[in-house]
Protein backbone atom coordinates (compact mmCIF):
# COMPACT_ATOMS: atom_id res chain seq x y z
CA UNK A 1 0.00 0.00 0.00
CA UNK A 2 3.01 2.27 0.01
CA UNK A 3 3.19 2.72 -3.75
CA UNK A 4 1.25 5.20 -5.83
CA UNK A 5 0.50 5.13 -9.52
CA UNK A 6 -1.62 7.29 -11.78
CA UNK A 7 -5.07 5.73 -12.08
CA UNK A 8 -5.22 3.04 -14.79
CA UNK A 9 -8.03 0.66 -15.89
CA UNK A 10 -7.01 -2.96 -16.45
CA UNK A 11 -9.28 -5.82 -17.49
CA UNK A 12 -9.60 -7.06 -13.92
CA UNK A 13 -11.73 -5.00 -11.60
CA UNK A 14 -8.90 -4.28 -9.22
CA UNK A 15 -7.25 -1.61 -11.35
CA UNK A 16 -7.70 2.03 -12.16
CA UNK A 17 -7.68 4.47 -15.06
CA UNK A 18 -5.24 7.10 -16.27
CA UNK A 19 -6.55 10.53 -15.52
CA UNK A 20 -6.38 13.34 -18.03
CA UNK A 21 -5.67 16.75 -16.57
CA UNK A 22 -8.95 18.50 -15.96
CA UNK A 23 -9.39 21.93 -17.53
CA UNK A 24 -9.05 24.74 -15.06
CA UNK A 25 -12.39 26.00 -13.84
CA UNK A 26 -12.90 29.74 -13.80
CA UNK A 27 -16.50 29.80 -12.66
CA UNK A 28 -16.52 30.41 -8.93
CA UNK A 29 -20.04 29.05 -8.50
CA UNK A 30 -20.68 25.53 -7.28
CA UNK A 31 -21.67 23.24 -10.12
CA UNK A 32 -22.91 19.66 -10.12
CA UNK A 33 -21.42 17.38 -12.76
CA UNK A 34 -23.47 14.73 -14.50
CA UNK A 35 -23.25 11.49 -12.58
CA UNK A 36 -22.13 8.17 -14.02
CA UNK A 37 -23.18 4.55 -13.44
CA UNK A 38 -21.54 2.58 -10.72
CA UNK A 39 -21.15 -0.94 -12.07
CA UNK A 40 -19.06 -2.23 -9.20
CA UNK A 41 -17.18 -0.95 -6.19
CA UNK A 42 -14.26 -2.98 -7.46
CA UNK A 43 -13.64 -0.05 -9.77
CA UNK A 44 -11.08 2.21 -8.22
CA UNK A 45 -12.95 4.40 -5.73
CA UNK A 46 -10.91 7.52 -6.40
CA UNK A 47 -11.78 7.37 -10.07
CA UNK A 48 -15.41 6.92 -9.06
CA UNK A 49 -15.23 9.92 -6.73
CA UNK A 50 -13.75 12.02 -9.52
CA UNK A 51 -16.57 11.09 -11.88
CA UNK A 52 -19.49 11.30 -9.50
CA UNK A 53 -21.17 14.44 -8.25
CA UNK A 54 -18.29 16.49 -7.02
CA UNK A 55 -18.58 20.24 -7.16
CA UNK A 56 -16.41 22.93 -8.65
CA UNK A 57 -14.93 24.72 -5.68
CA UNK A 58 -14.99 28.54 -5.45
CA UNK A 59 -11.54 30.09 -5.41
CA UNK A 60 -12.12 32.08 -2.26
CA UNK A 61 -9.19 32.95 -0.03
CA UNK A 62 -10.10 30.60 2.81
CA UNK A 63 -10.30 27.55 0.53
CA UNK A 64 -7.11 28.52 -1.30
CA UNK A 65 -5.27 28.83 2.02
CA UNK A 66 -6.31 25.32 3.10
CA UNK A 67 -5.54 23.89 -0.32
CA UNK A 68 -2.06 25.40 -0.28
CA UNK A 69 -1.37 23.83 3.10
CA UNK A 70 -2.45 20.40 1.84
CA UNK A 71 -0.45 20.42 -1.40
CA UNK A 72 2.62 21.86 0.31
CA UNK A 73 3.32 18.36 1.64
CA UNK A 74 2.19 16.20 -1.26
CA UNK A 75 3.43 12.91 0.14
CA UNK A 76 1.58 13.46 3.40
CA UNK A 77 -1.66 14.02 1.49
CA UNK A 78 -1.05 10.92 -0.64
CA UNK A 79 -0.38 8.85 2.50
CA UNK A 80 -3.66 10.08 3.95
CA UNK A 81 -5.59 8.81 0.92
CA UNK A 82 -3.64 5.56 1.04
CA UNK A 83 -4.73 4.83 4.61
CA UNK A 84 -8.38 4.80 3.56
CA UNK A 85 -8.00 1.64 1.46
CA UNK A 86 -9.63 -0.87 3.86
CA UNK A 87 -12.63 1.40 4.52
CA UNK A 88 -13.38 3.54 1.49
CA UNK A 89 -15.55 1.03 -0.38
CA UNK A 90 -17.71 0.62 2.70
CA UNK A 91 -18.07 4.40 3.09
CA UNK A 92 -19.17 4.71 -0.53
CA UNK A 93 -21.65 1.86 -0.12
CA UNK A 94 -23.31 3.41 2.91
CA UNK A 95 -23.46 6.93 1.44
CA UNK A 96 -25.01 5.67 -1.77
CA UNK A 97 -27.56 3.54 0.06
CA UNK A 98 -28.61 6.58 2.08
CA UNK A 99 -28.51 8.88 -0.97
CA UNK A 100 -26.05 11.21 0.75
CA UNK A 101 -23.27 13.24 -0.91
CA UNK A 102 -20.36 10.97 -1.74
CA UNK A 103 -17.95 13.70 -0.64
CA UNK A 104 -18.78 12.97 3.00
CA UNK A 105 -16.40 10.02 2.91
CA UNK A 106 -13.65 12.62 3.35
CA UNK A 107 -14.77 13.34 6.91
CA UNK A 108 -12.85 10.40 8.45
CA UNK A 109 -9.75 11.54 6.58
CA UNK A 110 -10.04 14.99 8.15
CA UNK A 111 -11.26 13.90 11.57
CA UNK A 112 -8.95 10.97 12.33
CA UNK A 113 -6.57 10.65 9.37
CA UNK A 114 -8.43 7.34 8.78
CA UNK A 115 -7.16 5.90 12.05
CA UNK A 116 -9.80 3.78 13.88
CA UNK A 117 -7.73 4.03 17.08
CA UNK A 118 -7.66 7.85 17.14
CA UNK A 119 -8.86 9.51 20.35
CA UNK A 120 -8.88 13.31 20.69
CA UNK A 121 -8.12 15.43 23.74
CA UNK A 122 -11.90 15.94 24.10
CA UNK A 123 -12.43 12.14 24.11
CA UNK A 124 -13.95 11.96 20.61
CA UNK A 125 -12.96 8.59 19.18
CA UNK A 126 -12.65 6.47 16.07
CA UNK A 127 -12.64 7.07 12.33
CA UNK A 128 -15.49 9.58 12.58
CA UNK A 129 -14.35 11.07 15.92
CA UNK A 130 -17.65 10.55 17.68
CA UNK A 131 -17.95 12.34 21.02
CA UNK A 132 -19.22 10.43 24.08
CA UNK A 133 -22.39 12.55 24.27
CA UNK A 134 -23.18 11.85 20.59
CA UNK A 135 -22.65 8.13 21.14
CA UNK A 136 -25.01 8.15 24.12
CA UNK A 137 -27.63 10.18 22.26
CA UNK A 138 -27.74 7.57 19.49
CA UNK A 139 -27.59 4.56 21.80
CA UNK A 140 -24.12 3.47 20.69
CA UNK A 141 -22.60 0.89 23.05
CA UNK A 142 -19.26 1.70 24.63
CA UNK A 143 -17.99 0.11 27.82
CA UNK A 144 -14.82 -1.30 29.35
CA UNK A 145 -14.36 -4.06 26.74
CA UNK A 146 -16.13 -2.72 23.62
CA UNK A 147 -16.28 0.82 22.22
CA UNK A 148 -18.67 1.09 19.26
CA UNK A 149 -17.13 4.43 18.31
CA UNK A 150 -14.05 2.46 17.20
CA UNK A 151 -16.11 -0.04 15.22
CA UNK A 152 -16.18 0.66 11.47
CA UNK A 153 -19.79 -0.47 11.04
CA UNK A 154 -21.32 0.96 14.21
CA UNK A 155 -19.49 4.28 14.04
CA UNK A 156 -20.29 4.84 10.35
CA UNK A 157 -23.95 4.21 11.04
CA UNK A 158 -24.02 6.72 13.91
CA UNK A 159 -21.97 9.31 12.05
CA UNK A 160 -24.25 9.21 9.00
CA UNK A 161 -27.35 9.29 11.20
CA UNK A 162 -25.97 12.37 12.91
CA UNK A 163 -25.09 14.05 9.61
CA UNK A 164 -28.60 13.41 8.30
CA UNK A 165 -30.07 14.88 11.49
CA UNK A 166 -27.86 17.98 11.29
CA UNK A 167 -28.60 18.47 7.61
CA UNK A 168 -32.33 18.38 8.25
CA UNK A 169 -31.94 20.78 11.17
CA UNK A 170 -29.96 23.24 9.03
CA UNK A 171 -32.47 23.12 6.17
CA UNK A 172 -30.37 21.01 3.82
CA UNK A 173 -27.29 23.26 3.98
CA UNK A 174 -24.30 20.90 3.82
CA UNK A 175 -21.73 23.55 4.73
CA UNK A 176 -23.57 24.37 7.95
CA UNK A 177 -23.98 20.61 8.48
CA UNK A 178 -20.23 20.07 8.28
CA UNK A 179 -19.57 23.01 10.58
CA UNK A 180 -22.04 21.59 13.11
CA UNK A 181 -20.44 18.14 12.87
CA UNK A 182 -17.14 19.75 13.83
CA UNK A 183 -18.22 22.33 16.39
CA UNK A 184 -21.58 21.07 17.62
CA UNK A 185 -25.10 21.99 16.66
CA UNK A 186 -25.47 24.48 19.50
CA UNK A 187 -22.43 26.57 18.57
CA UNK A 188 -23.55 26.92 14.96
CA UNK A 189 -27.10 27.81 15.97
CA UNK A 190 -25.73 30.42 18.37
CA UNK A 191 -23.53 31.92 15.65
CA UNK A 192 -26.51 32.06 13.28
CA UNK A 193 -28.61 33.81 15.93
CA UNK A 194 -25.83 36.33 16.52
CA UNK A 195 -25.77 37.14 12.81
CA UNK A 196 -29.53 37.56 12.80
CA UNK A 197 -29.26 40.03 15.69
CA UNK A 198 -26.63 41.99 13.79
CA UNK A 199 -28.60 41.86 10.52
CA UNK A 200 -25.92 39.80 8.80
CA UNK A 201 -26.39 36.83 6.44
CA UNK A 202 -26.59 33.40 8.05
CA UNK A 203 -24.70 31.29 5.49
CA UNK A 204 -21.59 29.39 6.63
CA UNK A 205 -19.09 31.89 5.25
CA UNK A 206 -20.75 34.75 7.13
CA UNK A 207 -20.53 33.14 10.57
CA UNK A 208 -17.99 34.00 13.23
CA UNK A 209 -16.78 30.63 14.54
CA UNK A 210 -13.76 29.10 16.24
CA UNK A 211 -10.53 28.98 14.26
CA UNK A 212 -10.84 25.21 13.89
CA UNK A 213 -14.36 25.38 12.47
CA UNK A 214 -13.47 28.36 10.27
CA UNK A 215 -10.84 26.10 8.68
CA UNK A 216 -12.76 22.81 8.74
CA UNK A 217 -15.20 23.40 5.88
CA UNK A 218 -12.64 25.13 3.60
CA UNK A 219 -10.30 22.18 4.19
CA UNK A 220 -13.08 19.76 3.25
CA UNK A 221 -13.77 21.67 0.03
CA UNK A 222 -10.06 21.98 -0.72
CA UNK A 223 -9.67 18.21 -0.46
CA UNK A 224 -12.47 17.70 -2.96
CA UNK A 225 -10.76 20.08 -5.36
CA UNK A 226 -7.37 18.39 -5.01
CA UNK A 227 -8.78 14.89 -5.55
CA UNK A 228 -10.84 15.97 -8.51
CA UNK A 229 -7.97 17.84 -10.17
CA UNK A 230 -5.08 15.78 -8.81
CA UNK A 231 -2.88 16.29 -11.85
CA UNK A 232 -3.25 20.05 -11.61
CA UNK A 233 -1.77 19.89 -8.10
CA UNK A 234 0.77 17.15 -8.88
CA UNK A 235 -0.90 14.69 -6.53
CA UNK A 236 -0.84 10.96 -7.32
CA UNK A 237 -3.95 9.08 -6.27
CA UNK A 238 -3.36 5.64 -4.75
CA UNK A 239 -4.20 2.39 -6.42
CA UNK A 240 -6.75 0.48 -4.41
CA UNK A 241 -6.82 -3.29 -4.27
CA UNK A 242 -10.41 -4.43 -3.69
CA UNK A 243 -9.05 -7.54 -1.99
CA UNK A 244 -7.87 -5.30 0.85
CA UNK A 245 -11.41 -4.12 1.66
CA UNK A 246 -12.87 -5.47 4.87
CA UNK A 247 -15.27 -8.38 5.17
CA UNK A 248 -17.44 -8.97 8.24
CA UNK A 249 -17.36 -12.40 9.85
CA UNK A 250 -19.86 -13.26 12.58
CA UNK A 251 -18.14 -15.89 14.71
CA UNK A 252 -21.05 -16.69 17.01
CA UNK A 253 -18.81 -17.04 20.04
CA UNK A 254 -15.79 -15.52 21.77
CA UNK A 255 -12.31 -15.42 20.29
CA UNK A 256 -9.07 -13.55 20.88
CA UNK A 257 -7.52 -11.37 18.22
CA UNK A 258 -4.22 -13.10 18.87
CA UNK A 259 -5.78 -16.44 17.86
CA UNK A 260 -7.44 -14.92 14.79
CA UNK A 261 -4.10 -13.42 13.77
CA UNK A 262 -2.48 -16.85 13.88
CA UNK A 263 -5.35 -18.46 11.98
CA UNK A 264 -5.43 -15.84 9.22
CA UNK A 265 -1.76 -14.80 9.04
CA UNK A 266 -2.90 -11.19 9.39
CA UNK A 267 -0.30 -9.16 11.33
CA UNK A 268 -1.59 -8.71 14.88
CA UNK A 269 -1.12 -4.93 14.74
CA UNK A 270 -3.24 -4.70 11.57
CA UNK A 271 -5.94 -6.93 13.03
CA UNK A 272 -6.16 -4.71 16.11
CA UNK A 273 -6.58 -1.66 13.87
CA UNK A 274 -9.39 -3.26 11.85
CA UNK A 275 -11.10 -4.38 15.07
CA UNK A 276 -10.23 -1.43 17.28
CA UNK A 277 -13.55 -1.60 19.14
CA UNK A 278 -12.46 -4.64 21.14
CA UNK A 279 -10.54 -2.88 23.89
CA UNK A 280 -9.23 -6.04 25.58
CA UNK A 281 -8.35 -7.60 22.22
CA UNK A 282 -11.03 -10.26 22.63
CA UNK A 283 -14.41 -10.72 20.96
CA UNK A 284 -16.66 -11.01 24.01
CA UNK A 285 -19.78 -9.57 22.40
CA UNK A 286 -20.55 -8.52 19.79
CA UNK A 287 -18.83 -11.38 18.02
CA UNK A 288 -18.19 -9.92 14.59
CA UNK A 289 -14.75 -9.66 13.13
CA UNK A 290 -13.42 -7.48 10.29
CA UNK A 291 -10.68 -8.90 8.06
CA UNK A 292 -9.35 -8.11 4.57
CA UNK A 293 -11.21 -9.92 1.81
CA UNK A 294 -8.02 -11.64 0.62
CA UNK A 295 -7.62 -13.39 3.99
CA UNK A 296 -11.19 -14.69 4.14
CA UNK A 297 -10.80 -18.18 2.67
CA UNK A 298 -7.79 -19.14 4.78
CA UNK A 299 -9.41 -17.85 7.96
CA UNK A 300 -12.77 -19.44 7.22
CA UNK A 301 -11.27 -22.88 6.74
CA UNK A 302 -9.22 -22.54 9.92
CA UNK A 303 -12.27 -21.45 11.93
CA UNK A 304 -14.28 -24.45 10.74
CA UNK A 305 -11.44 -26.80 11.73
CA UNK A 306 -11.46 -25.28 15.21
CA UNK A 307 -15.16 -25.75 15.94
CA UNK A 308 -16.43 -22.33 14.90
CA UNK A 309 -19.50 -23.89 13.31
CA UNK A 310 -21.78 -20.81 13.32
CA UNK A 311 -19.60 -18.61 11.14
CA UNK A 312 -21.51 -16.22 8.89
CA UNK A 313 -19.80 -14.05 6.27
CA UNK A 314 -21.18 -10.63 5.36
CA UNK A 315 -19.98 -8.72 2.29
CA UNK A 316 -20.14 -5.09 3.39
CA UNK A 317 -20.20 -3.76 -0.18
CA UNK A 318 -22.60 -6.15 -1.90
CA UNK A 319 -25.67 -3.89 -1.66
CA UNK A 320 -24.28 -1.36 -4.11
CA UNK A 321 -23.49 -3.62 -7.04
CA UNK A 322 -25.02 -2.51 -10.35
CA UNK A 323 -26.86 0.46 -8.83
CA UNK A 324 -26.83 3.97 -10.18
CA UNK A 325 -25.39 6.97 -8.51
CA UNK A 326 -27.85 9.68 -7.63
CA UNK A 327 -28.54 13.37 -7.41
CA UNK A 328 -28.78 14.73 -3.88
CA UNK A 329 -31.40 17.52 -3.86
CA UNK A 330 -30.00 19.06 -0.68
CA UNK A 331 -26.57 19.31 -2.31
CA UNK A 332 -28.06 21.04 -5.32
CA UNK A 333 -29.82 23.40 -2.95
CA UNK A 334 -26.57 24.09 -1.11
CA UNK A 335 -24.77 24.80 -4.36
CA UNK A 336 -27.41 27.32 -5.43
CA UNK A 337 -27.31 29.00 -2.03
CA UNK A 338 -23.56 29.61 -2.19
CA UNK A 339 -23.11 30.11 -5.91
CA UNK A 340 -22.92 33.91 -5.83
CA UNK A 341 -20.73 34.38 -2.73
CA UNK A 342 -17.36 35.91 -3.58
CA UNK A 343 -14.19 37.02 -1.82
CA UNK A 344 -15.70 40.48 -1.52
CA UNK A 345 -18.55 38.97 0.48
CA UNK A 346 -16.08 37.20 2.78
CA UNK A 347 -14.22 40.45 3.35
CA UNK A 348 -17.50 42.18 4.18
CA UNK A 349 -18.38 39.45 6.68
CA UNK A 350 -14.99 39.82 8.38
CA UNK A 351 -15.28 43.60 8.62
CA UNK A 352 -18.81 43.31 9.96
CA UNK A 353 -17.79 40.97 12.77
CA UNK A 354 -14.97 43.31 13.76
CA UNK A 355 -17.61 45.93 14.47
CA UNK A 356 -19.15 43.84 17.20
CA UNK A 357 -17.55 42.71 20.42
CA UNK A 358 -19.63 41.41 23.26
CA UNK A 359 -18.86 42.41 26.85
CA UNK A 360 -20.50 41.84 30.21
CA UNK A 361 -21.11 45.11 32.07
CA UNK A 362 -21.85 45.06 35.81
CA UNK A 363 -24.46 47.63 36.87
CA UNK A 364 -23.22 50.11 39.45
CA UNK A 365 -24.94 52.59 41.70
CA UNK A 366 -26.17 55.58 39.71
CA UNK A 367 -26.28 53.70 36.39
CA UNK A 368 -29.24 53.90 34.06
CA UNK A 369 -29.82 52.33 30.69
CA UNK A 370 -29.43 55.68 29.01
CA UNK A 371 -26.07 56.48 30.66
CA UNK A 372 -24.75 52.96 29.97
CA UNK A 373 -25.93 53.15 26.36
CA UNK A 374 -24.33 56.55 25.86
CA UNK A 375 -21.04 55.42 27.39
CA UNK A 376 -20.84 52.45 25.03
CA UNK A 377 -22.22 54.20 21.92
CA UNK A 378 -25.29 51.99 21.62
CA UNK A 379 -28.97 52.75 22.00
CA UNK A 380 -31.19 52.12 24.99
CA UNK A 381 -33.43 49.95 22.80
CA UNK A 382 -30.47 47.78 21.79
CA UNK A 383 -29.56 47.26 25.44
CA UNK A 384 -33.12 46.25 26.20
CA UNK A 385 -33.27 43.87 23.22
CA UNK A 386 -29.91 42.23 23.96
CA UNK A 387 -30.85 41.64 27.60
CA UNK A 388 -34.59 41.00 27.23
CA UNK A 389 -35.39 43.99 29.47
CA UNK A 390 -39.04 44.99 29.54
CA UNK A 391 -38.80 47.89 32.02
CA UNK A 392 -35.95 50.36 31.67
CA UNK A 393 -36.24 51.27 35.35
CA UNK A 394 -35.81 47.72 36.63
CA UNK A 395 -32.00 47.64 36.76
CA UNK A 396 -30.43 46.00 39.81
CA UNK A 397 -27.01 46.94 41.16
CA UNK A 398 -24.60 44.03 40.68
CA UNK A 399 -26.53 42.54 37.75
CA UNK A 400 -24.79 42.14 34.42
CA UNK A 401 -25.73 43.47 31.01
CA UNK A 402 -24.59 42.05 27.67
CA UNK A 403 -23.35 44.87 25.43
CA UNK A 404 -22.35 44.44 21.80
CA UNK A 405 -19.61 46.96 21.17
CA UNK A 406 -19.83 48.51 17.70
Secondary structure, 3 states (H helix, E strand, C coil): CCCECCCECCCCCCCCECCCCCCCCCCCCCCECCCCEECCCCCCHHHHHHHCCCECCCCCHHHHHHHHHHHHCHHHHHHHHHCCCCCHHHHHHHHHHCCCCHHHHHHHHHHHCCCCCCECCCCCECCCCECHHHHHHCCCCECCCEEHHHCHHHHHHHHHHHHHHHHHHCCCCHHHHHHHHHHCHHHHHHHHHHHHHCCCCCCHHHCCCCHHHHHHHHHHHHHHHHHHCCCCCCCCCECCCHHHCEEEEECCCCEEHHHHHHHHCCCHHHHHHHCCCECCCEECCCCEEEEEHHHHHHHHHHHHHCCCCCCEEECCCHHHCCEECCCCHHHHHHHHHHCCCCHHHHHHHHHHHHCCEEEEEECCCCCCHHHHHHHCCCCHHHHHHHCCCCCCCCCCCCCEEEEEEC
